[in-house]
Amino acid sequence: MDWTNRIILDPAICHGQACIAGTRVLVSVLLDNLAAGWPEEEILASYPSIGTEDLKAAISYAADLARGRVVETPSAAA
């Protein structure tokens, strides 16, 4: 999915944090809700200004970020 049409990063909106275009719904909030196990229907009901494609865009955005950066984790042997 091409998330670039649905997610914006604009310093004048939400202090430059990634949000769904045309809204002030932060991508991080959507991802937090998904990670917490909220069903898609519940997220969409909580944020009526977004749709299913916006959730998919948020996941795609996160996947692109994960591919571009390595996060060090503690060693299991430590």
Residue frames as qw, qx, qy, qz and C-alpha x, y, z in Angstrom:
[[0.000, 0.888, 0.460, 0.000, 0.00, 0.00, 0.00],
 [0.367, 0.393, -0.027, 0.842, 1.17, 3.51, -0.79],
 [0.343, -0.658, -0.544, 0.392, 0.66, 5.36, 2.49],
 [0.310, -0.104, 0.044, 0.944, 1.93, 8.67, 1.13],
 [0.174, -0.416, -0.449, -0.771, -1.55, 9.77, 0.00],
 [0.581, -0.610, -0.493, -0.218, -3.11, 9.14, 3.41],
 [0.659, -0.578, -0.217, 0.429, -0.46, 10.15, 5.95],
 [0.282, 0.847, -0.046, 0.448, 0.99, 13.62, 6.31],
 [0.640, -0.390, -0.229, 0.621, 3.90, 15.07, 8.25],
 [0.164, 0.750, 0.174, 0.617, 3.41, 18.80, 8.48],
 [0.354, 0.008, -0.494, 0.794, 5.05, 20.98, 11.15],
 [0.278, -0.194, 0.037, -0.940, 1.87, 23.07, 11.28],
 [0.796, -0.227, -0.257, -0.498, -0.32, 20.05, 12.10],
 [0.925, -0.371, -0.082, -0.021, 0.09, 17.99, 15.28],
 [0.363, -0.812, 0.424, 0.171, 3.61, 19.41, 15.76],
 [0.336, 0.612, -0.661, -0.277, 4.82, 17.52, 12.70],
 [0.443, -0.140, 0.873, -0.146, 3.87, 14.08, 13.96],
 [0.140, -0.037, -0.835, -0.531, 2.52, 11.65, 11.38],
 [0.422, 0.289, 0.579, -0.635, -1.25, 11.84, 11.16],
 [0.414, 0.446, 0.764, 0.215, -4.03, 10.78, 8.85],
 [0.117, 0.117, 0.312, 0.936, -4.52, 13.39, 6.11],
 [0.328, -0.466, -0.397, -0.719, -7.46, 15.69, 6.75],
 [0.711, -0.610, -0.335, -0.096, -7.59, 14.77, 10.44],
 [0.080, -0.745, 0.535, -0.391, -5.59, 15.21, 13.60],
 [0.958, -0.230, 0.118, -0.124, -5.60, 11.48, 14.29],
 [0.092, -0.734, 0.667, 0.091, -2.01, 10.47, 14.99],
 [0.749, 0.278, -0.586, -0.134, -0.62, 7.37, 13.33],
 [0.188, 0.290, -0.816, 0.462, 1.04, 6.46, 16.64],
 [0.524, -0.058, 0.469, -0.708, -2.35, 6.40, 18.39],
 [0.851, 0.224, -0.190, -0.436, -3.78, 4.05, 15.77],
 [0.608, 0.350, -0.700, 0.135, -0.74, 1.77, 16.02],
 [0.117, -0.260, 0.730, -0.621, -0.93, 1.80, 19.83],
 [0.718, 0.033, 0.256, -0.646, -4.58, 0.75, 19.65],
 [0.836, 0.302, -0.405, -0.216, -3.80, -2.04, 17.19],
 [0.379, 0.375, -0.767, 0.357, -0.89, -3.22, 19.34],
 [0.327, -0.179, 0.627, -0.684, -3.18, -3.27, 22.38],
 [0.111, 0.163, 0.979, 0.060, -5.47, -5.66, 20.53],
 [0.406, 0.444, 0.290, -0.744, -8.35, -3.32, 19.74],
 [0.550, 0.401, 0.702, 0.208, -10.49, -4.71, 16.93],
 [0.221, 0.138, 0.389, 0.883, -10.48, -2.64, 13.74],
 [0.187, -0.663, -0.597, -0.412, -14.21, -1.97, 14.11],
 [0.466, -0.744, -0.353, 0.323, -13.69, -0.48, 17.57],
 [0.409, -0.292, 0.146, 0.852, -10.89, 1.80, 16.36],
 [0.070, 0.326, 0.532, 0.778, -13.00, 2.99, 13.44],
 [0.316, -0.751, -0.558, -0.154, -15.94, 3.65, 15.78],
 [0.497, -0.646, -0.198, 0.544, -13.67, 5.65, 18.10],
 [0.171, -0.461, 0.293, 0.820, -12.26, 7.72, 15.23],
 [0.574, 0.586, 0.555, -0.139, -15.13, 8.23, 12.76],
 [0.272, 0.865, -0.198, -0.373, -13.02, 10.54, 10.57],
 [0.024, -0.509, 0.813, 0.282, -10.83, 7.62, 9.42],
 [0.893, 0.191, -0.085, -0.399, -11.51, 4.47, 7.41],
 [0.956, -0.113, 0.244, 0.117, -10.09, 1.02, 6.87],
 [0.713, 0.562, -0.032, 0.418, -7.65, 2.27, 4.24],
 [0.074, -0.859, 0.305, -0.405, -6.28, 4.77, 6.76],
 [0.781, -0.493, 0.371, -0.092, -5.55, 1.95, 9.21],
 [0.916, 0.225, 0.179, 0.279, -3.79, 0.01, 6.46],
 [0.393, 0.798, -0.145, 0.434, -1.78, 3.12, 5.61],
 [0.420, -0.792, 0.355, -0.265, -0.72, 3.46, 9.26],
 [0.903, -0.222, 0.356, 0.092, 0.52, -0.13, 9.29],
 [0.770, 0.512, 0.104, 0.365, 2.31, 0.35, 5.98],
 [0.064, 0.899, -0.232, 0.366, 3.95, 3.53, 7.28],
 [0.642, -0.631, 0.417, -0.125, 5.18, 1.66, 10.37],
 [0.935, 0.087, 0.277, 0.205, 6.51, -1.16, 8.21],
 [0.549, 0.730, -0.059, 0.403, 8.47, 1.31, 6.09],
 [0.222, -0.853, 0.353, -0.313, 9.94, 2.89, 9.22],
 [0.840, -0.385, 0.382, -0.025, 10.90, -0.52, 10.60],
 [0.877, 0.345, 0.146, 0.301, 12.74, -1.41, 7.39],
 [0.372, 0.808, -0.114, 0.442, 14.73, 1.79, 7.50],
 [0.178, -0.724, 0.461, -0.481, 16.10, 1.56, 11.00],
 [0.686, -0.036, -0.703, 0.185, 17.69, -1.03, 13.26],
 [0.499, -0.703, 0.158, -0.481, 16.67, -0.94, 16.90],
 [0.345, 0.323, -0.822, 0.317, 19.14, -2.55, 19.27],
 [0.785, -0.465, -0.159, -0.378, 17.66, -4.94, 21.80],
 [0.410, -0.636, 0.624, -0.195, 19.29, -6.39, 24.89],
 [0.437, 0.299, -0.839, -0.124, 21.03, -9.70, 24.35],
 [0.849, -0.331, -0.251, -0.326, 19.25, -12.75, 25.76],
 [0.801, 0.011, -0.443, 0.403, 22.58, -13.89, 27.22],
 [0.144, 0.511, -0.296, 0.794, 23.10, -10.66, 29.15]]
